[in-house]
Amino acid sequence: MADQLYIFDTTLRDGEQVPGCKLNTEEKIIVAKALEELGVDIIEAGFPISSPGDFNSVRDLSKATSRPIICALTRAVEKDIEVAAEALKYAKRKRIHTGIGTSFFHIYHKLMSTEGKVLERAIDAVRYAKKYVEDVEFYAEDAGRSENEYLARVVEAVIAAGATVINIPDTTGYCLPEMYGAKIKYLMEHVKGIDKAIISTHCHNDLGMATANSIMGVTNGARQVEVTMNGIGERAGNTSLEEVVMTFKSHKSLNIETNINTKNIYKTSRLVSNLMNMPVQPNKAIVGRNAFAHSSGIHQDGVLKLRENYEIIDPVEVGVQESSILLSARSGRAALRHRLSILGYSLDEDKIDEIYEHFLKIADTQKEISDEDLENLMGKVHGNKEHIRLDFLEVKTGKDLIPHAVVRLDILGEKMKATGTGVGGIDAALNAIRSIINKNEVIDEILIQAFSRTTLALGKVHVQLKNEGGKMFHGFAAHQDLITASIEAYLDAVNKMGPLQFNMIKVNEF
């Protein structure tokens, strides 16, 4: 039977300490609910004494969530603990997280104190917190640089005082993996009563080893990890939630499991990135744009033959729809054929060879080949496949006005018109078109992108359609009017879907 690893998420506390990442209470609630849905066990909601905003956030998050433990941070100060307890009043499950520095640097140069006085303050803080909540976590700040013998004495004393969880932070990201693992092992072997508490890791990424240190901590006895989404946090960041979770999911032999619903990882990552205005680096493990992207021809061929050739994680497991085959000058015929098939083209070997020669000429002039580039390439090689063309479009919309569209299509030289209404201009125009075209398709996605920030921006639209069999078709268009671009992109995709039936309403006058 696998051991349970508790996921303690501090995105809303330690992660929010990044400059520019401040969230208001409403935004914190959105993130907290997403973390609850993700399956985290503990949410560190804030540091209540630090500001009225943090106090309100902890209080309101306590009301808004039900399954996770809500945790509030304090110093080893009675007033901090009192305020934290008040903020946690409405939490269904609550925890106070209190502590003090235990390294030589913190004892003598930050606290201006002594080992004995720090030990007393640690005990007193835990006992005082215990008056308000049963679940008390103690952190030994800068434990990574603390002497193991003294750290063990502090840990033993706070467990005896009632601490239920012991946090061993590598606050400065100093430790090497073997150092941090050995520190956890030392505590497991030398602390009387260690079985009465859960040991927790809290690692920072100053040397790029936060995840490795956390994994070593767990393999040596820790059963809680303190993490953030996307690894955000002060300086170089905290241990990344997604990296730890997927490490243990990938290495079943470690016999560790979590409560995380991994298929929610990617969407939670995007949510945090957007709300905190913290873009995820493209090469970030698990959630980066390139995490499941392949551009080398050798890799592309291998992945297309068997995903496991170059991927240890199925992207679907973290909520990514599929691996990305990025076309470039390094791509081979297999990747080109694969991408063209997605766009609705089925070509024999002779045609692929012909297309590939043209493809390489384009690839030599630009870094990456887009679907739009391929569509243009196929048009140049095979001629125009456009059977349906937008001949006229008029849309009326506005506040308190039911959107109304008039559409005229040119279908193989025949003009047909229709009108439609909808929830918006695009919807109204599409409903008009569907009254002409008898096609059971589902719009899977409409992506709209502006090329500048001005009112004269050119809008680029990518439409994805699914037919009854689930096959995907892609359409592209660009126009200064976004409704026009959207309709032309839709028709571009429809043109690729094969034979169509029409409600033949020929138009002589319009």
Protein Blocks (a to p, Z undefined) as FASTA:
>chain_A
ZZddddddfklmmmmmpghiaccfklmmmmmmmmmmnopabdcfbjfklpmklmmmmmmm
mmmpmkbccdddddddfklmmmmmmmmmmpmbdcddddddfbfklmmmmnopafklmmmm
mmmmmmmmmmmpmbdcdddehklmpcfklmmmmmmmmmmnopabdcdddfkomacfklmm
mmmmmmmmmmghklmpccdddddfklopmmmmmmmmmmnopabdcddehhiaehjbpadf
klmmmmmmmmmmnopacfbdfklmmmmmmmmmmmnopacdfklghjamklmgcfbfklmm
mmmmomklmpcbdfklnopabacddddfkbcfklmmmmmmmnopacdfklmmmmmmmmmm
mmmmpmbdcfklmmmmmmmmnopabfbdcfbdcddddehiacdddddddeehiacddddd
dfbfklmmmmmmmmmmgcddddfbdcdddfbfbfkbccddddddddfkopacddddddfb
lklmmmmmmmmmmmmnopcdddddddfbZZ
